[in-house]
Amino acid sequence: MDQKAVFATVSQEFEAVNQTILSQLESRVPLVEKIADYIISSGGKRLRPLLTLLAAGVSGDINKQHYQLATVIEFLHTATLLHDDVVDTSDLRRGRQTANARWGNAPSVLVGDFLYARAFELLVDIGAMPVMNRLAVATRIIAEGEVMQLMNIRNPKATEDQYMDVIRGKTAILFQASSETAALINNRPAADTEKLASYGLNLGLAFQLIDDVLDYDGDTEKLGKNVGDDLAEGKPTLPLIHAMRHASADEAQLIRQAIRKGGLDQLDAITDIVHRCGSIDYVRDKAIAHATAARQQLDGFKDSVYKTALISLTEIAVQRDT
C-alpha cells in the first residue's frame, strides 16, 4: 500500500474527522479562526489522526468517539507546531509561511493555547478518564521533550542517548498516545493496548529519525521546508552526533563549531562529512529497526485492511523523501 491507499482505507471516517475539526475551530475571535484554519489546512500529513483511526479499526469498531479523539490528536500536534515555529524562529513549514512569520509570535502562541484548550474540551466530551489521563501525560512529556531540545541547542556534547530522549518526547510520544488511546476507547485487553502503544512509539521514532536524515539528504522543494534547518538552529541531531564520532579530528571540530555557531555557512562541507562517515546510513538503519519493531507489535491482531495499512505505514515511514 502507498500512502494514498492507506488513507483510502479510512476515507469516510477521515471525512468525519475533518468535519469535526472544522466545527471545533469556531471562535468568537476572527483572528483565532483565521490562524487556526491556516495551520490546520496547510497540507500536513495528518499521520497522527490517521494512526488513531487505523488503531481503532484494528482493535475493534471506529465510532464517533474516535473521530473526536483524532481531532484532539490533531489539535495537540498543531498547537505544538505553532509553538515550535515561534521557538525555532522558523519561517517556512509545508511549503508555506509559518503562522508566526505571517501574523507574529504572540498570536501564534495564543492560538496554540486555544487549540490545547479545544482539545481538552473534546476530551471531557469523550468522557473516558484513562484516555484523558494518557493524553494529559503525553502533553506534559511533549513539553519536556521540547525543553530538553532547547537545552541541547548549540551543544556539540549532546549524546545519542540524549538525542533519543528528545525525539521520544517531542515526537514519538504523541504517535504512541494516538494508537494507545484508540484501543482504550475500544476497551481492549491491556496486552493489546500495550502492543498498539509500542507500535505507535516505534513508528514515531522511525518517523523522526528519517526527518532528521532528510535535513541532510533531502530536497527543499519536496520537503516544504529548508534543508539544513537543524544545522541553522544549532541542533545536534543524530547524523551530526554520529559523524562527530567517526570523522577526523579536524572534521569533528568543524561540526562542533557549526553547532555552536548555528547558521548555514558550512552546510555543504558538513553534509559531505555526514555522508562520507556513513551517518546517513547509520540513522536510516536505526529507523528501519524501529519500524521493524513497530511491525512486530501487530502480530496477534487478526488480518484486516486496517492491519495491512498499519504495516504499510512502517514501510512508508522509512522510505519517504518528504
C-alpha positions in Angstrom: 0.0 0.0 0.0 1.2 3.5 -0.8 0.3 6.4 1.4 -2.8 7.3 -0.7 -4.1 3.7 -0.4 -3.5 3.8 3.4 -5.6 6.9 3.7 -8.3 5.4 1.4 -8.7 2.6 4.0 -10.5 5.1 6.3 -11.5 7.8 3.8 -15.1 8.1 5.1 -14.0 8.1 8.7 -11.4 10.7 7.8 -14.0 13.0 6.3 -16.0 12.7 9.6 -12.8 13.8 11.4 -12.3 16.7 9.0 -15.8 17.9 9.7 -15.2 17.6 13.5 -12.0 19.6 13.1 -13.8 22.4 11.2 -16.6 22.6 13.7 -14.2 22.8 16.6 -12.3 25.7 15.1 -15.2 28.1 15.6 -14.3 31.1 17.8 -15.9 34.4 18.6 -12.4 36.0 17.7 -11.9 36.1 13.9 -8.1 36.1 14.1 -8.2 32.9 16.1 -10.2 31.1 13.5 -8.1 32.5 10.7 -4.7 31.4 12.1 -6.1 28.0 13.3 -7.6 27.3 9.9 -4.4 28.4 8.2 -2.2 25.9 10.1 -4.7 23.1 10.2 -5.4 23.3 6.4 -1.7 23.7 5.4 -1.3 20.3 3.8 0.2 18.3 6.6 0.4 14.6 6.5 -2.3 14.1 9.2 -0.5 10.9 10.2 -1.4 11.0 13.9 -5.2 11.2 13.4 -4.8 8.5 10.6 -3.0 6.3 13.1 -5.9 6.9 15.6 -8.4 5.6 13.1 -6.4 2.7 11.9 -5.6 1.6 15.5 -9.3 1.9 16.2 -10.1 -0.3 13.2 -7.6 -3.0 14.1 -8.7 -3.1 17.7 -12.5 -3.0 17.1 -15.0 -0.6 15.8 -14.4 3.0 14.7 -17.0 5.3 16.3 -17.8 8.9 17.0 -15.5 9.0 20.0 -12.6 8.0 17.7 -13.5 11.0 15.4 -13.3 13.3 18.4 -10.1 11.6 19.6 -8.5 12.0 16.2 -9.4 15.7 16.3 -7.9 16.0 19.8 -4.7 14.4 18.5 -4.5 16.8 15.5 -5.2 19.9 17.7 -2.4 18.8 20.2 0.0 18.3 17.3 -0.9 21.6 15.6 -0.5 23.5 18.9 3.0 22.1 19.3 3.8 23.2 15.7 2.7 26.7 16.3 4.8 26.9 19.5 7.8 25.2 17.8 7.9 27.6 15.0 8.0 30.5 17.4 10.7 28.9 19.5 12.7 28.0 16.4 12.0 31.3 14.6 11.0 29.2 11.6 9.6 31.0 8.5 8.7 28.0 6.3 6.6 24.9 7.0 4.9 22.6 4.5 6.0 25.0 1.7 4.2 28.0 3.2 4.9 30.8 5.5 4.7 29.8 9.1 1.9 31.4 11.2 4.4 33.4 13.2 6.1 34.7 10.1 2.7 35.8 8.7 1.0 37.1 11.9 3.7 37.4 14.5 4.8 35.4 17.5 2.2 36.5 20.1 -0.9 35.5 18.0 0.7 32.2 17.1 1.4 31.3 20.7 -2.1 32.2 21.8 -3.8 30.3 19.0 -1.7 27.3 20.0 -3.1 27.7 23.6 -6.6 27.9 22.1 -6.1 24.6 20.3 -4.8 23.0 23.5 -8.0 24.2 25.3 -10.2 22.9 22.5 -8.5 19.6 22.7 -9.2 19.2 26.4 -12.8 20.3 26.0 -13.3 17.5 23.5 -11.6 15.0 25.9 -14.2 16.0 28.5 -16.9 15.3 26.0 -15.4 11.9 25.2 -15.7 11.2 28.9 -13.1 8.4 29.2 -10.8 9.2 32.2 -8.0 6.7 31.1 -7.9 8.5 27.7 -7.8 11.9 29.3 -5.0 10.8 31.7 -2.9 9.4 28.9 -3.2 12.5 26.7 -2.5 14.8 29.7 0.7 12.8 30.4 1.6 12.9 26.7 1.2 16.6 26.5 3.5 17.1 29.5 6.1 14.8 28.0 6.0 16.7 24.7 6.7 19.9 26.6 9.5 18.3 28.5 10.9 17.0 25.2 10.9 20.5 23.7 12.6 21.9 26.7 15.3 19.1 26.5 15.8 20.0 22.9 16.3 23.7 23.8 18.9 22.7 26.4 20.8 20.8 23.7 20.7 23.7 21.2 24.3 24.7 20.3 25.6 21.9 22.5 28.0 19.7 20.5 28.5 17.4 23.5 24.9 16.1 23.3 24.9 12.3 23.2 23.0 9.8 21.2 21.0 8.8 24.4 20.1 12.5 25.0 19.0 12.8 21.4 16.8 9.7 21.6 15.2 11.1 24.8 14.4 14.3 23.0 12.7 12.7 20.0 10.9 10.2 22.2 9.4 13.2 24.0 8.8 15.7 21.3 7.6 13.3 18.5 7.1 9.7 19.3 5.0 10.1 22.5 2.1 11.5 20.5 2.3 8.7 18.0 2.2 6.3 21.0 -0.8 8.1 22.5 -2.6 8.1 19.1 -2.7 4.4 18.8 -2.9 3.5 22.5 -6.0 5.7 23.3 -7.8 4.4 20.2 -7.6 0.9 21.8 -8.5 2.3 25.2 -11.8 3.6 23.8 -12.5 0.1 22.4 -11.9 -1.4 25.8 -9.2 -3.8 24.5 -7.3 -6.0 26.9 -4.2 -4.4 28.4 -1.9 -6.6 26.4 -3.4 -5.4 23.1 -3.4 -1.8 24.2 0.3 -2.1 25.2 1.1 -3.6 21.8 -0.5 -0.7 20.0 1.2 1.8 22.3 4.6 0.2 21.4 3.7 0.2 17.7 3.0 3.9 17.9 6.1 4.8 19.9 8.4 2.9 17.5 6.7 4.3 14.4 7.1 7.8 15.8 10.8 7.2 16.5 11.3 5.9 12.9 9.5 8.9 11.5 11.6 11.4 13.4 14.9 9.7 12.6 14.1 9.9 8.9 13.0 13.5 9.4 16.5 14.3 10.7 18.1 12.3 7.9 16.2 14.4 5.3 17.7 17.6 6.8 21.0 16.5 5.3 19.7 14.2 2.5 16.5 15.8 1.3 15.2 18.4 -1.2 13.7 21.7 0.0 11.0 21.7 -2.7 9.8 18.2 -1.8 10.1 18.7 1.9 8.3 22.0 2.0 10.9 23.4 4.5 14.5 24.4 4.2 17.2 21.7 4.1 19.7 22.4 6.8 17.2 24.0 9.2 18.5 21.8 12.1 22.1 23.0 11.5 21.0 26.6 11.1 19.4 26.3 14.6 22.4 24.6 16.1 20.5 21.3 16.7 22.8 18.3 17.3 20.7 15.7 15.6 21.9 12.1 15.2 23.5 12.5 11.8 25.8 15.0 13.3 26.4 13.1 16.6 27.4 10.0 14.6 29.6 12.0 12.2 31.5 13.6 15.1 32.3 10.1 16.5 33.6 8.9 13.1 35.1 11.9 11.4 38.7 13.1 11.5 39.6 15.4 14.4 39.5 18.4 12.0 36.1 17.4 10.6 34.7 16.8 14.0 35.9 20.2 15.1 34.2 21.8 12.1 30.9 20.2 13.1 31.3 21.2 16.7 31.9 24.8 15.7 29.0 24.8 13.3 26.6 23.5 16.1 27.9 26.2 18.5 27.5 29.0 15.9 24.4 27.9 14.1 23.8 29.1 10.5 24.4 27.5 7.2 28.0 28.7 6.3 29.4 25.2 6.5 26.3 23.2 5.3 27.8 21.8 2.2 31.0 20.7 3.9 29.2 19.2 6.8 26.7 17.4 4.5 29.7 15.9 2.7 31.2 14.7 6.1 27.9 13.2 7.2 27.6 11.2 4.0 31.3 10.1 4.0 31.1 8.9 7.6 28.2 6.7 6.9 26.0 8.7 9.3 23.0 8.8 6.9 23.1 5.0 6.6 23.5 4.6 10.3 20.4 6.7 11.1 18.4 5.1 8.4 19.3 1.6 9.7 18.2 2.8 13.2 14.9 4.0 11.8 14.4 0.7 10.0 15.0 -1.2 13.2 12.3 0.8 15.0 9.9 0.4 12.0 10.5 -3.4 12.2 9.8 -3.3 16.0 6.6 -1.5 15.3 5.5 -4.0 12.7 6.2 -6.9 15.1 3.7 -5.5 17.6 0.9 -6.2 15.2 1.4 -10.0 15.5 -1.7 -11.5 17.1 -4.1 -9.0 15.7 -6.4 -10.5 13.1 -5.8 -9.8 9.5 -7.7 -6.8 8.1 -7.4 -3.8 5.9 -6.5 -1.8 9.0 -3.7 -4.1 9.9 -2.4 -4.1 6.3 -2.5 -0.3 6.4 -0.6 -0.1 9.7 2.1 -2.4 8.3 2.3 -0.2 5.2 2.8 2.9 7.5 6.0 1.3 8.9 7.4 1.0 5.4 6.3 4.5 4.3 7.9 6.0 7.4 11.4 4.9 6.4 11.1 5.0 2.6 9.7 8.6 2.3 11.5 11.6 0.9 9.1 14.2 2.3 
